[in-house]
Each structure stands twice: as structure tokens, then as C-alpha cells.
Amino acid sequence: MSIYTCPNCGKKAFGPATKAMAGRMNSKGKPCQNCGKLCVNGQGATIFNFIFSTIGIIAMFTIFLIAPKFEFLSYYEVPIQFGIVIGLIVIPRIIFAFCFKLHPSIRIEPMS
Ligand SMILES: [Zn+2]
């Protein structure tokens, strides 16, 4: 089964671009072009994103702390931090486009 196969109707209705935009388990998802049901990137993508953003935040914090001690880092701190932020937004989408299976979007009702 292709990673671009819709989990609701079984048709290969997604491509790298639409899959990248489908987001994670907690997002709204992207409608299937065949059946119109919402699909998201599955659990693997959610776990990947969690680990990836944790590493990114730790890296940003570490650079922030150690930058004054290193001439190179203090000089490039702002572009490096900016690069990490862009990476945190862009890289998961690229990974989602080519990895992980699609999952039907499940609306989790907020607990009241
Ligand atoms: Zn479908």
C-alpha cells in the first residue's frame, strides 16, 4: 500500500504536496480528492514531529546559553536561531511528504 493511498476509500488520491499539507493527528487534515474525507499524517508523523521539535527547542536554548562564550556563535546567533525556526516549520513537512502513512482524521472532542 502506497503512503499516498487514502485510508478511507483506498484510492491513491494524495501526492507529496497534499500529504505535506495534511498535517499531524491533532490538525484538521486534508480532504481526499476521491471521497472528500479528511486525512492526516499518522502516529509516526506525530511522534517524529514531537521528537524533532524537542531537539530543535533544546538546540535553540543551548545556542542561546553558550553563544556568549564563542565568538563564532555570538556573531551568528540570530541567523542560526532563525534557521532553526525555519527548519522546524519546513523540515517536518518535507518528511511528511515522503514518509509515514496517511490516517483518517479523528476529531477528538475537547473534554469539558
Ligand atoms: Zn478517500
Boltz pocket constraint, residues with backbone or C-beta under 6 A from the ligand:
constraints:
  - pocket:
      binder: B
      contacts: [[A, 6], [A, 7], [A, 8], [A, 9], [A, 10], [A, 11], [A, 13], [A, 32], [A, 33], [A, 34], [A, 35], [A, 36], [A, 37]]
      max_distance: 6.0
